[in-house]
Structures are given as structure tokens and as C-alpha cells.
Amino acid sequence: LDGAVGIFCGVGGVQPQSETVWHQAESYGVPRVAFVNKMDRMGADFDRVVAEIRKRLGSNAVPVQIPWGTEENFKGVVDVIAMKAITFDEESLGAKINYGPIPAELAVAAEKARAELIEKVAEKDEDVLKVYMDNPDVPANVLKAGIRRMVVANEMIPVLCGSALKNRGVQPLLDAVVDYLPSPVDVATIKGHHPVTGAEAEREADDFGSASALAFKIVNDAYVGRLVFVRVYSGRLKKGQNVYNPRTKKRERIGRLLQLHADSRTDVETLYSGEIGAIAGLKQATTGDTLCAENAPIELERIHFPEPVMFMAIEPKTRADRDKLREALDALAAEDPTCVVRTNSETGQTIISGMGELHLEILRDRMLREFKVEANAGKPMVAYYETVTRAGRGEYVFDRDIGGHRQFAQVTVEVVPAKRGAGNTIEVKLSRNVVPEEFWK
């Protein structure tokens, strides 16, 4: 990602999963803006959520909007940069935006929020500071440019608010993505390595450079077939062009190039550097593969996926559905690397594994909705390993007459926890001349 939008619940605030994703974005240096959603819900508190983002996530979160009303009285937002109130037409489901003067009851709060915003930006941006010294009421265009520079440098998180369900605040959020998050030329050069020599290689966002793109998603479309979603980092991808895959060490031909917007698709002749699109016609490319020019090969960092944590048994309702189920599972596993399909060798059951109960439910729903496969599914269960946590000792004595002969054995077993990830080690502290040879095998 070049940039990200962190979405927080206006009621729940910073939740555990929010922290996980946020720290992941920080570790990769991804610039962000924050959006406080569900401002129309009972218990929503914009100021509390902003304070949580600052305290729990350690981020320099600064509102660029304040809410106009809360809970059932939520009407819209106030843009503290342009100092205008924004409302959203209910008849058009929020598609129409109305700009107007700030209501009297919010005038003081808006002035205070704008002053705080200007101070925060002027602290670290010299261009804004120069203007601020001459005129404390910094013009909107100068302030926006300063915010953008700080966001790209990961020094500030602009905070917006709204209600996505009612389409309130969504359009200003999309404008903020354009205004503040980096474009492909703002980010650092992408780094990879030469697939043969292993030497480090770099690519810049240049339309005239050597082509390099990363396949980040696979989708099986009912009309187009197998689509490989790619992000072009350098050069251009053209329809009919041959691209080289360093993983398979083979060339593949680009059949069609598509630009996608929601559920609409547009055929294009070329995808330029920085663009995202889909390729039809690639048979061997999978998620994480690099597509590049054969005369200038590069292998970009692959996407690493965590191990699935839950599993569920699944079986077809009828014999006729057996082959359809297998095809559907193969297609889902190809699209989603965190969906793992295996057959239990002991029970013969087909087991699908995923990242959680919701993930497994979605996979089951897609089989019915997209692939028209009727299947029975078991209860989702957590995949876990048992391990030794503390030392233990057990002893057993066998002493019995069998067929007129006395049989005697005494066995002592001790278990001790090893270092996590070190594996299992078995030690037998017994002389070989005490126990017959056949028992050692």
C-alpha cells in the first residue's frame, strides 16, 4: 500500500484489531488518514476516539473536521480547513453535498479546532510557519499542502468523521485520500532482488523504465475467467505483451487488460506505472508473483500470509455435488492463500482452514452463492497444538506369569519442556544388552 485509511468506530473507539493493523502499517511506514465512523449511533463520541488514537496508538492525530451533532442528531460535518459546514442530501442517500456557513453553536469549536490544526502543522512545516508568522489565519491551500507533506512523512494523522451507512462524510474522505495520501511518485523506490544473482535491485515509478508489477489478488470471474490483479511499479504493461515470471521462470502472454471500478470493468490497451488493474489470460501466476521484463528481471518481496487458525469439515450433500465441491474449493484456495484445503487421512473428511469463524462462513456462503454447490459443514473449531509446559514423571511396573514364565518390566518416562520451536527430542537411558534387539526398532 502507498497509503491507508484507518476506520474507527465512533462508539467502540480503538479496538484490539485496530491496534494490530495500525502497528503493521507503522512497521511498513504507510502514511494514513483516520475516519471515525458511526457518528449517528448512540454513544458516539468523536473527541474520545481522537484522544484514544493519540494515547493508545501513539499517533499525532489532528482533526480536520468536527461533527455537526451526534447520535440521532448527527447532521453533517464542519470542514475546519475551509471553514464550511457540509450536509448530505437524504433524498439522494447522501450523494448530493451541500456547503453552507458554520452554525452559530459550532463557531467557537470550529475556530478552536482550526487554530489547533494550524499550530500542529506550523510546528513541523517551515512553509506553513512562514505564512503563520505573517498571518495566523493561514489560507486553506497553504494549510492543505502542509498537511500533505506531514502525512507523507508519517508525522501526522488527519482525522475525519461521518456515517458510512448513510453516506455522510464519505465524499470528503475520498477527497482527503487525494489531498493528503501519497501518489506513486511520492513513495520511495520499490526494492527487490535479481532472481539469479540475488543482488538488490530497485525500480522507480517511471513509465519508460523496465516493466515490473506485483500480482496481489486472484479472482475467478463468471464472465471473464481468471483475473490477476496487479499493481504496476515501473514501466508499462501492454495488451498482447509477454511478461516474465521469476518464480516459474516462464513467459506468459497478457490477453486482456482491465481497469476496475467497483463492479464495472473497462478494457484498456496499457497500464502505466503506479496504476492498479487486472490481467486476463495468465494461467500460472499466483498471489505474490512478480511480472517483469525478461531482459531486466526483478523479484519483488512476496506477500507473507499467516497460518490459518480455524478449521471446518465440509462434505457435498449429494454424490453429484462432489466434483463441483472440489472445483469450488480449488478455485477459492487459488483466490485466497489463507484458505487451505486438505483431506484428513484418518477420517477421509475434507477440511477447510481459515483465519476465523467469519472467514469460514464467507467461504461456505460463496460456495453456495457463486459456485452453486450444496454442502454440509461441520462446526468451526480452533486449530491448536498441545505441548509440554512443565516437567513430569511417570512409572509403570509389569509383573505377570504368562504360560508358566514370569514376565517383568519396569518403565519410567520423564518429560521436560524444551525451548519453543526446538522440536521434540527422545532420549533412551538404557543399555542395549538389557532389552532384546527387536524392541529397539
C-alpha positions in Angstrom: 0.0 0.0 0.0 1.1 3.6 -0.7 -1.4 4.9 1.9 -4.2 3.7 4.1 -7.5 4.9 5.7 -7.8 3.7 9.3 -11.5 3.3 10.2 -12.5 3.6 13.9 -15.9 3.1 15.4 -17.4 6.3 16.9 -18.7 4.2 19.8 -16.0 1.4 20.3 -13.0 3.7 19.5 -9.6 2.0 19.2 -10.3 -1.8 19.3 -7.7 -4.6 19.6 -7.8 -5.4 15.8 -7.4 -1.7 15.1 -4.1 -1.7 17.1 -2.8 -4.7 15.2 -3.5 -3.2 11.8 -2.2 0.2 12.9 1.1 -1.2 14.2 1.5 -3.2 11.0 1.1 -0.1 8.9 3.6 1.7 11.1 6.2 -1.1 10.7 6.0 -0.6 6.9 5.9 3.2 7.1 2.5 3.5 5.4 1.0 7.1 5.6 -2.5 7.1 7.0 -5.6 9.2 7.5 -8.3 8.3 10.1 -12.0 8.1 9.7 -14.3 8.0 12.8 -17.4 6.1 11.5 -20.9 5.5 13.0 -21.2 9.1 14.3 -25.0 8.6 14.2 -25.0 5.7 16.7 -26.0 6.0 20.3 -22.9 6.6 22.5 -20.7 8.0 19.6 -18.0 10.4 20.9 -15.7 12.0 18.4 -13.3 13.7 20.9 -12.9 10.5 23.0 -11.9 8.5 19.9 -9.4 11.1 18.8 -7.9 11.0 22.3 -7.7 7.2 22.2 -5.9 7.3 18.8 -3.3 9.7 20.3 -2.9 7.7 23.6 -3.2 4.1 22.6 -1.7 4.3 19.1 0.9 7.0 19.9 -0.1 8.9 16.8 -0.2 12.7 16.1 -3.9 12.6 15.3 -5.4 16.1 14.5 -9.0 16.6 13.4 -9.5 18.4 10.0 -13.3 18.0 10.6 -15.6 18.2 13.6 -19.0 16.6 13.7 -22.2 18.6 13.5 -24.4 16.9 16.1 -24.1 13.4 17.4 -26.1 10.2 17.7 -29.6 10.7 16.2 -28.9 14.4 15.8 -25.9 13.9 13.5 -26.4 16.3 10.6 -23.1 16.5 8.9 -19.5 17.8 9.4 -17.7 21.0 9.6 -14.5 21.4 7.5 -12.1 23.4 9.7 -9.7 24.0 6.8 -12.2 25.7 4.5 -14.4 26.7 7.5 -17.6 25.5 5.9 -20.4 23.2 7.1 -21.2 20.2 4.9 -24.5 18.5 4.9 -25.7 15.5 2.8 -29.0 15.3 1.0 -31.1 12.5 2.4 -33.3 12.1 -0.7 -30.2 11.1 -2.8 -28.9 8.9 0.0 -26.0 11.3 0.7 -24.9 11.6 -2.9 -25.6 15.3 -3.0 -23.4 17.6 -0.9 -24.4 21.0 0.4 -21.9 23.5 1.6 -23.0 26.3 3.9 -22.0 28.6 6.7 -21.0 27.1 10.1 -23.9 27.2 12.5 -23.6 29.6 15.4 -23.4 26.9 18.1 -20.3 25.4 16.4 -18.5 28.6 15.5 -16.3 28.6 18.7 -15.5 24.9 18.5 -14.5 25.3 14.8 -12.2 28.2 15.4 -10.5 26.3 18.2 -10.1 23.2 16.1 -8.6 25.3 13.2 -6.2 27.1 15.5 -5.0 23.8 16.9 -4.6 22.3 13.4 -2.6 25.3 12.2 -0.3 25.2 15.3 0.3 21.4 14.9 1.3 21.9 11.2 3.3 25.0 11.8 5.4 23.2 14.4 7.0 20.9 11.8 6.4 22.6 8.4 8.5 25.6 7.7 6.4 26.8 4.7 3.3 27.0 6.9 5.2 28.5 9.7 6.4 31.4 7.5 2.8 32.2 6.4 1.6 31.8 10.0 4.1 34.4 11.3 2.7 37.0 8.9 -1.0 35.9 9.2 -2.3 33.5 11.8 -5.3 32.8 9.6 -3.4 30.5 7.2 -5.1 30.2 3.7 -6.7 26.8 3.0 -4.5 25.9 0.1 -1.3 26.5 2.1 -2.6 24.5 5.0 -3.6 21.6 2.8 -0.1 21.5 1.2 1.5 21.5 4.7 -0.8 18.7 5.9 0.1 16.6 2.8 3.8 17.0 3.4 3.4 15.9 7.0 1.2 12.9 6.2 3.6 11.7 3.5 6.4 12.0 6.0 4.4 10.0 8.6 4.3 12.9 11.0 0.6 13.5 11.2 -2.8 11.7 11.0 -5.7 13.9 9.8 -8.9 12.8 11.4 -12.3 12.9 9.6 -15.7 11.7 10.7 -19.1 10.6 9.3 -21.6 7.8 8.9 -20.7 5.4 6.1 -24.1 3.6 6.3 -26.0 6.9 5.4 -23.2 8.1 3.0 -22.4 11.1 5.3 -18.8 12.1 5.2 -17.7 9.6 2.5 -17.1 12.1 -0.3 -14.9 14.4 1.9 -13.0 11.3 2.9 -12.3 10.4 -0.7 -11.2 14.0 -1.3 -8.8 13.6 1.7 -7.3 10.5 0.1 -6.4 12.6 -3.0 -5.4 15.6 -1.0 -3.2 14.0 1.7 -2.1 10.4 0.9 0.9 9.9 -1.4 0.8 9.4 -5.1 3.0 6.7 -6.7 5.7 9.3 -7.3 5.7 10.4 -3.7 6.8 7.0 -2.3 10.3 5.6 -2.2 11.6 3.4 -5.0 10.5 -0.2 -4.8 13.2 -2.7 -3.8 13.6 -6.3 -4.9 16.4 -8.6 -5.9 17.7 -10.2 -9.1 16.2 -13.8 -9.4 19.5 -15.3 -10.5 22.3 -13.4 -8.7 20.3 -12.3 -5.7 21.7 -8.8 -6.0 19.4 -5.9 -4.7 17.5 -4.2 -7.5 15.3 -1.0 -7.5 12.5 0.3 -9.7 11.2 3.8 -9.8 7.7 4.9 -10.8 8.7 5.7 -14.4 6.5 4.9 -17.5 9.7 4.5 -19.6 11.6 2.2 -17.3 11.7 -1.6 -17.2 8.3 -3.2 -16.5 7.7 -4.6 -13.1 4.4 -5.4 -11.4 3.2 -7.4 -8.4 0.2 -9.8 -8.5 -1.7 -9.3 -5.3 -5.0 -11.0 -5.8 -6.6 -13.7 -7.9 -10.4 -13.7 -8.8 -12.4 -16.2 -10.8 -14.9 -14.1 -12.7 -18.0 -15.8 -14.2 -17.7 -13.9 -17.5 -14.1 -13.0 -17.9 -12.5 -16.1 -16.3 -9.4 -15.9 -14.2 -8.3 -12.4 -13.3 -4.9 -11.5 -11.9 -5.0 -8.1 -10.0 -1.6 -6.3 -10.4 0.0 -3.1 -9.2 2.4 -1.7 -11.8 5.5 -0.3 -10.1 7.6 0.7 -13.1 7.3 0.7 -16.9 4.1 -0.3 -18.7 2.1 -3.4 -19.3 0.5 -3.6 -22.7 -2.2 -5.8 -24.2 -0.6 -8.8 -26.0 2.8 -8.2 -24.3 4.9 -11.1 -22.9 5.8 -10.9 -19.3 8.3 -13.0 -17.3 7.5 -14.7 -14.0 10.8 -15.3 -12.0 9.0 -17.9 -9.8 8.1 -20.2 -12.7 10.9 -19.0 -14.9 8.4 -18.8 -17.8 6.9 -16.2 -20.0 3.1 -15.6 -20.2 1.1 -13.5 -22.7 -1.2 -10.8 -21.5 -4.6 -11.5 -23.1 -6.7 -8.5 -21.8 -6.0 -5.6 -19.6 -8.9 -4.3 -17.4 -9.3 -1.3 -15.2 -11.9 -1.9 -12.4 -14.1 0.4 -10.5 -16.4 -1.3 -8.1 -18.3 -3.8 -10.2 -17.6 -2.1 -13.6 -14.8 -3.1 -15.9 -13.1 -1.2 -18.7 -10.8 -2.7 -21.3 -7.6 -0.7 -21.7 -4.6 -1.1 -24.0 -1.9 -0.1 -21.4 -1.4 0.0 -17.6 1.1 2.7 -16.6 3.4 2.8 -13.6 1.5 3.4 -10.3 -1.8 2.0 -11.7 -3.8 -1.0 -10.5 -5.6 -3.2 -12.9 -6.4 -6.8 -13.8 -4.9 -9.2 -16.4 -6.9 -11.9 -18.1 -5.2 -14.8 -19.8 -2.4 -15.6 -17.2 -2.6 -19.3 -16.2 0.4 -19.8 -13.9 0.6 -16.5 -12.0 -0.5 -16.7 -8.3 -0.7 -14.2 -5.5 2.6 -12.6 -4.7 4.2 -13.3 -8.1 6.3 -10.6 -9.8 5.7 -9.9 -13.5 8.6 -8.2 -15.2 10.6 -7.7 -18.4 12.7 -10.8 -19.2 15.8 -8.7 -20.2 15.6 -6.8 -16.8 14.3 -9.4 -14.3 13.5 -8.5 -10.7 11.7 -10.4 -8.0 9.7 -8.1 -5.6 9.0 -9.1 -2.0 6.4 -11.7 -1.8 3.2 -11.4 0.4 3.6 -13.4 3.5 0.4 -14.9 4.9 -0.2 -16.1 8.4 -1.2 -19.7 9.1 -4.9 -20.5 9.3 -6.2 -20.7 12.9 -9.6 -22.4 12.5 -10.8 -25.4 10.5 -14.2 -26.9 9.5 -15.2 -30.2 7.9 -17.2 -29.9 4.7 -18.9 -32.5 2.5 -21.2 -32.5 -0.5 -24.9 -33.1 0.1 -25.1 -35.4 -2.9 -22.7 -37.5 -5.0 -23.4 -35.2 -7.9 -22.0 -32.3 -5.9 -18.7 -34.0 -5.1 -16.8 -32.9 -8.2 -18.4 -29.4 -8.1 -17.3 -29.1 -4.4 -13.7 -30.0 -5.3 -13.7 -27.4 -8.2 -15.2 -24.7 -5.9 -12.6 -25.4 -3.2 -9.7 -25.3 -5.6 -11.0 -22.0 -7.0 -11.4 -20.5 -3.5 -7.9 -21.7 -2.4 -6.4 -20.2 -5.6 -8.0 -16.8 -4.9 -7.4 -16.8 -1.1 -4.0 -18.0 0.1 -5.3 -18.1 3.7 -7.9 -20.7 2.7 -6.2 -24.1 3.0 -8.0 -27.3 1.8 -6.8 -30.7 2.9 -8.1 -34.2 3.3 -7.9 -35.9 6.8 -6.0 -39.2 6.2 -7.7 -40.9 9.1 -11.4 -39.9 8.6 -11.3 -39.1 4.8 -13.1 -35.8 5.5 -12.4 -32.6 3.5 -11.2 -29.9 5.9 -11.0 -26.2 5.0 -9.0 -23.9 7.2 -9.3 -20.1 7.5 -8.4 -17.1 9.7 -11.6 -17.1 11.8 -15.2 -18.2 12.1 -16.4 -15.3 9.9 -13.9 -16.2 7.2 -15.1 -19.8 7.1 -18.8 -18.6 7.0 -18.0 -16.4 4.0 -16.2 -19.3 2.2 -19.2 -21.5 2.8 -21.6 -18.8 1.6 -19.6 -18.2 -1.6 -19.7 -21.9 -2.5 -23.5 -21.8 -2.4 -23.9 -18.3 -4.0 -21.1 -18.2 -6.6 -20.5 -21.9 -7.4 -24.0 -23.3 -6.6 -22.6 -26.1 -4.5 -24.9 -27.6 -1.8 -22.7 -28.7 1.1 -23.0 -29.8 4.7 -20.5 -28.0 7.0 -19.4 -29.0 10.5 -18.9 -26.7 13.4 -15.8 -24.4 13.1 -13.0 -25.5 15.5 -9.8 -23.8 16.6 -6.6 -25.4 15.3 -4.2 -25.7 18.2 -1.1 -27.7 19.2 -0.6 -29.4 22.6 2.8 -29.0 24.2 4.6 -29.8 27.4 4.6 -26.8 29.8 6.3 -28.3 32.8 8.4 -31.3 33.9 6.6 -34.6 34.6 7.4 -38.2 35.5 5.5 -41.5 35.3 6.4 -45.0 36.2 4.8 -48.4 35.4 5.6 -52.0 36.5 4.5 -55.1 34.6 4.9 -58.3 36.6 2.9 -61.3 35.4 3.1 -65.1 34.8 2.3 -66.0 31.2 2.5 -69.6 30.1 4.5 -70.6 33.1 7.1 -67.9 32.6 7.4 -64.8 34.6 7.3 -61.6 32.5 8.7 -58.5 34.2 9.3 -54.9 33.1 9.6 -51.5 34.8 9.3 -48.4 32.6 10.0 -44.8 33.7 9.2 -41.9 31.5 10.2 -38.3 32.1 9.1 -35.2 30.1 10.7 -31.8 30.2 9.6 -28.7 28.2 12.1 -27.6 25.6 12.6 -24.2 24.0 9.6 -23.2 21.9 10.1 -24.2 18.3 13.0 -26.5 19.1 11.0 -29.7 18.2 10.9 -33.0 20.1 14.0 -35.0 21.3 13.7 -38.5 22.7 16.5 -40.0 24.9 16.6 -43.6 26.0 18.8 -44.1 29.1 19.0 -47.8 28.9 21.7 -50.3 27.9 21.1 -52.3 24.7 22.0 -55.6 26.4 19.1 -55.3 28.9 16.3 -55.2 26.3 16.1 -57.6 23.3 17.1 -56.1 20.0 13.6 -56.3 18.4 12.2 -53.8 20.9 14.6 -51.1 19.8 13.2 -50.9 16.3 
